[in-house]
């Protein structure tokens, strides 16, 4: 899947997300926010200019969100995003109302719609995590020109092939057919067992 696929999945398949921002005391605050549209490398949402949430967005210009879909933990898909936000004003509001007609019930008149403004998440990183798969499936992505960085656990050349890491891996995602061993990143839980159990310090976290 491409970054566009993940962003569109949030809008189409999940829609309501939990967004975290930071208040004036540096403490996290969450809010339920609908992601209303996406393009190749950004997400769009609305909020009212009178809300404290609006103030935090304008001051910090950054947010994090998690979107989840599933009947229970073991059937769930989660997507997390961290990124920069900017205010676009009201020009895009008619398009967002057309794609999200329920908004007309909340703000039924043009006069009431004046409270709203559009924000764009335009640059950031994301992670896909699917617990419904066996083994689990995870993937990271970037959008808006953000540089992709190596994350997770890796096994370096100090590996002696003892098998300690493979024995404690809950997803059996450590390949032991050659030395140094290798971790299948797309199935790794990032639990850290391999790091703590390696007797020669061959596992590192990036």
C-alpha positions as MATLAB code, in Angstrom:
seq = 'XXXXXXXXXXXXXXXXXXXXXXXXXXXXXXXXXXXXXXXXXXXXXXXXXXXXXXXXXXXXXXXXXXXXXXXXXXXXXXXXXXXXXXXXXXXXXXXXXXXXXXXXXXXXXXXXXXXXXXXXXXXXXXXXXXXXXXXXXXXXXXXXXXXXXXXXXXXXXXXXXXXXXXXXXXXXXXXXXXXXXXXXXXXXXXXXXXXXXXXXXXXXXX';
ca = [
       0.000    0.000    0.000;
       1.090    3.566   -0.691;
       0.818    6.532    1.661;
      -2.280    7.609   -0.284;
      -3.865    4.191    0.337;
      -3.327    4.464    4.091;
      -4.660    8.023    4.247;
      -7.731    7.154    2.205;
      -8.318    4.077    4.394;
      -8.525    6.374    7.413;
     -11.160    8.534    5.703;
     -13.246    5.760    4.115;
     -12.990    2.826    6.497;
     -12.518    4.437    9.927;
     -13.333    8.154    9.641;
     -13.514    9.025   13.365;
     -10.065    9.269   14.919;
      -8.626   10.149   18.314;
      -6.371   13.169   17.954;
      -3.794   14.286   20.517;
      -2.509   17.832   20.886;
      -0.550   19.601   23.641;
      -1.955   22.324   25.905;
      -0.217   25.412   27.302;
       1.126   23.412   30.247;
       2.726   20.852   27.927;
       0.164   18.171   28.765;
      -1.508   15.935   26.151;
      -5.190   16.437   25.327;
      -7.282   14.131   23.146;
     -10.347   14.758   20.990;
     -12.497   12.693   18.635;
     -12.107   14.227   15.165;
     -13.503   13.020   11.823;
     -11.027   12.867    8.948;
     -13.164   14.079    6.049;
     -10.994   13.889    2.950;
      -7.567   12.822    1.715;
      -5.349   13.347   -1.280;
      -2.021   11.795   -2.240;
      -0.158   13.076    0.795;
      -2.473   14.811    3.262;
      -5.644   14.586    5.365;
      -8.345   17.235    5.836;
     -10.679   17.907    8.744;
     -12.915   20.654   10.119;
     -13.162   22.299   13.504;
     -14.835   25.367   14.956;
     -12.690   28.424   15.567;
     -14.232   28.923   19.001;
     -12.907   25.626   20.365;
      -9.853   25.287   22.558;
      -8.813   22.496   20.169;
      -8.524   25.151   17.449;
      -6.245   27.245   19.670;
      -3.945   24.276   20.289;
      -3.706   23.528   16.576;
      -2.819   27.116   15.730;
      -0.234   27.386   18.511;
       1.463   24.005   18.114;
       0.858   23.283   14.403;
       1.357   19.596   15.140;
      -0.784   16.633   16.139;
      -0.839   12.870   16.513;
      -3.814   10.603   15.856;
      -4.847    6.980   16.038;
      -7.632    5.405   14.007;
      -8.877    1.888   14.751;
     -11.274   -0.532   13.088;
     -12.350   -3.950   14.337;
     -14.833   -5.789   16.526;
     -12.210   -6.652   19.145;
      -8.472   -6.516   19.691;
      -7.618   -9.558   17.593;
      -9.646   -8.376   14.601;
      -8.464   -4.785   14.666;
      -6.492   -2.594   12.298;
      -4.860    0.544   13.674;
      -3.243    3.449   11.849;
      -1.269    6.097   13.716;
      -0.182    9.441   12.258;
       2.154   12.156   13.524;
       2.389   15.299   11.486;
       2.330   19.021   10.864;
      -0.995   20.841   10.461;
      -1.951   24.144    8.899;
      -5.161   26.124    8.670;
      -6.643   26.497    5.187;
      -9.693   28.612    6.021;
     -13.176   28.094    4.576;
     -12.548   27.628    0.852;
     -12.639   23.817    1.046;
     -15.680   23.633    3.360;
     -18.293   23.111    0.567;
     -16.354   20.101   -0.726;
     -16.040   18.609    2.753;
     -19.769   19.117    3.404;
     -20.592   17.431    0.108;
     -18.436   14.415    0.985;
     -19.687   14.370    4.602;
     -23.395   15.284    4.380;
     -24.044   14.635    8.077;
     -22.263   17.933    8.751;
     -25.328   19.739    7.396;
     -27.285   18.447   10.392;
     -24.736   19.904   12.795;
     -24.260   23.208   10.942;
     -27.494   23.571    8.926;
     -27.180   27.174    7.719;
     -24.521   29.237    5.959;
     -24.480   31.512    8.975;
     -23.707   28.648   11.357;
     -21.001   27.322    9.022;
     -19.040   30.536    9.550;
     -17.731   29.039   12.788;
     -15.816   26.377   10.858;
     -12.376   26.281    9.329;
     -10.410   23.579    7.500;
      -7.126   22.085    8.632;
      -4.713   19.990    6.609;
      -2.272   17.403    7.950;
       0.302   17.961    5.248;
       3.569   16.380    6.334;
       4.336   13.476    8.635;
       4.832    9.810    9.352;
       2.456    6.922    9.843;
       2.256    3.333   10.981;
      -0.117    0.549    9.982;
      -0.698   -2.278   12.487;
      -2.977   -5.231   11.656;
      -3.623   -7.725   14.457;
      -6.116   -9.698   12.364;
      -3.234  -11.217   10.379;
      -1.159  -14.214   11.473;
       1.612  -13.231   11.981;
       0.742   -9.620   12.685;
       1.334   -7.119    9.905;
       2.935   -3.727   10.348;
       4.205   -1.098    7.958;
       5.506    2.445    8.255;
       5.053    5.244    5.735;
       5.716    8.932    5.249;
       3.837   11.654    3.394;
       4.293   15.250    2.336;
       8.005   14.910    1.716;
       9.005   13.623    5.158;
      12.163   11.532    5.040;
      11.690    7.903    6.024;
      13.917    6.750    8.879;
      14.835    3.226    9.916;
      12.814    2.109   12.935;
      12.427   -1.025   14.986;
      14.978   -3.676   15.971;
      17.887   -4.883   13.852;
      20.555   -7.562   14.283;
      24.119   -6.508   13.504;
      27.282   -8.387   12.600;
      28.062   -9.218   16.229;
      25.425  -11.995   15.999;
      26.830  -15.446   16.903;
      23.767  -17.422   15.820;
      22.964  -18.762   19.291;
      19.180  -18.634   18.826;
      18.370  -16.757   22.050;
      16.466  -14.027   20.224;
      14.438  -16.457   18.111;
      13.422  -18.419   21.202;
      11.736  -15.393   22.807;
      10.163  -13.827   19.684;
       6.349  -13.989   20.076;
       5.730  -13.690   16.317;
       8.523  -16.013   15.127;
       9.741  -13.256   12.834;
      13.485  -13.762   13.274;
      15.056  -15.517   10.290;
      17.832  -17.874   11.360;
      18.947  -19.333    8.030;
      22.098  -17.196    7.950;
      24.297  -15.242   10.345;
      23.711  -12.511   11.290;
      20.060  -13.339   11.868;
      17.482  -10.953   10.365;
      14.175   -9.628   11.663;
      11.138   -9.545    9.376;
      10.163   -5.953   10.079;
       6.675   -6.354    8.624;
       5.778   -8.850   11.382;
       7.704   -7.485   14.360;
       5.777   -6.408   17.491;
       8.633   -4.175   18.709;
       8.379   -5.942   22.076;
      12.140   -5.798   22.698;
      12.606   -9.421   23.825;
      15.385   -9.953   21.285;
      17.269   -6.904   22.571;
      17.155   -7.940   26.215;
      17.939  -11.624   25.595;
      20.865  -11.323   23.172;
      24.018  -12.404   25.102;
      26.407  -10.451   22.869;
      24.489   -7.214   22.320;
      23.940   -7.850   18.626;
      20.395   -6.438   18.607;
      19.941   -2.686   18.321;
      16.950   -0.386   18.224;
      16.851    2.458   15.736;
];
